[in-house]
Amino acid sequence: MAMIELGFGRQNFHPLKRKSSLLLKLIAVVFAVLLFCEFLIYYLAIFQCNWPEVKTTASDGEQATREPVLKAMFLADTHLLGEFLGHWLDKLRREWQMERAFQTALWLLQPEVVFILGDIFDEGKWSTPEAWADDVERFQKMFRHPSHVQLKVVAGNHDIGFHYEMNTYKVERFEKVFSSERLFSWKGINFVMVNSVALNGDGCGICSETEAELIEVSHRLNCSREARGSSRCGPGPLLPTSAPVLLQHYPLYRRSDANCSGEDAAPPEERDIPFKENYDVLSREASQKLLWWLQPRLVLSGHTHSACEVHHGGRVPELSVPSFSWRNRNNPSFIMGSITPTDYTLSKCYLPREDVVLIIYCGVVGFLVVLTLTHFGLLASPFLSGLNLLGKRKTR
């Protein structure tokens, strides 16, 4: 009787052992693919990015001086979802992707300053105070950074509303979190950060105030180029003499994206669609004012979610930075800039493609299904079938 019970126990033991073995294999494969697709893939993509080389010597008459290089990252249109739009799983997924991409870039590239060119939030234009506080808290967690790295943000239409939605409350709420700083200078380089939503030119209170601030910035920049001690400039400290880098959300005026190219440009069927002034791009008048007042050497903007490089007046380059969110693009990216007071070089760092990640997941699901069916004998093992076929051929 004891022998019969022992045999029965052994018969039950083998199926249990086989099931445990299958479960361990499934867990190992799932863990490995999650580790790769949700963590390691960001290191693999960003590890391939390098800071561009830039000339670091400037000649001053007969003497050559070595200029400091500022390493700056530029990204745009993160569009953190709020409480109304988007599924909770979509929000969780996109925020995880952006957080991993940003934190990996900080660790591998170690920039000195990061600029985000507007549309930080997706629903800032209508969010309640409670929803706004929640969005800000999530943003600060995702884009946390060491104290030695500066993070600068300009306002976008989704942060404070389009011109017809914008009001003092929304602007002040945004600036309370992200500062109202318009001029930022570091290592002899001037950056002008513009609230482009307020450049509608209709004389509204916020618009008039913004233009007055820009005229004051223009005055200070002009003074920096004049002889020291000029009576017109007053006794205050002078800015570095370098021409500024202009940062804003709306692009300067252009007809369309017809002349834009590259893998992250707008789709071909959208490039010839005319842009609407003060909605897709700034108006001609506002664009001319900015170029005249500030005389920038480089313009960086966002808003279109696609890349484009144009030259204004044949001499001032503008680069539209693609969206940093996978919700807006299959292939997000950001710009890396090596900047000195007299020169700059830009390069683009591409993040993992969404379709590649989905293909990997689908492939692994298919593999797990085959593995499970083979384990239970519902599907012949491809490896054993191959060996049997090879053996039959050898016996002929």
Secondary structure as UniProt FT lines:
FT   HELIX           2..35
FT   HELIX           36..40
FT   HELIX           41..46
FT   TURN            47..48
FT   STRAND          57..60
FT   TURN            61..62
FT   STRAND          63..66
FT   STRAND          70..76
FT   HELIX           88..109
FT   STRAND          113..116
FT   TURN            124..126
FT   HELIX           129..142
FT   TURN            147..148
FT   STRAND          150..153
FT   HELIX           157..160
FT   TURN            163..165
FT   HELIX           168..178
FT   STRAND          183..186
FT   TURN            187..188
FT   STRAND          189..193
FT   HELIX           196..198
FT   HELIX           205..225
FT   TURN            228..229
FT   HELIX           231..233
FT   STRAND          245..247
FT   TURN            258..259
FT   TURN            263..264
FT   HELIX           268..270
FT   TURN            271..272
FT   TURN            278..280
FT   HELIX           284..294
FT   STRAND          298..301
FT   STRAND          308..312
FT   TURN            313..315
FT   STRAND          316..320
FT   TURN            326..328
FT   STRAND          333..339
FT   STRAND          344..350
FT   HELIX           354..375
FT   TURN            376..377
FT   HELIX           382..395
//
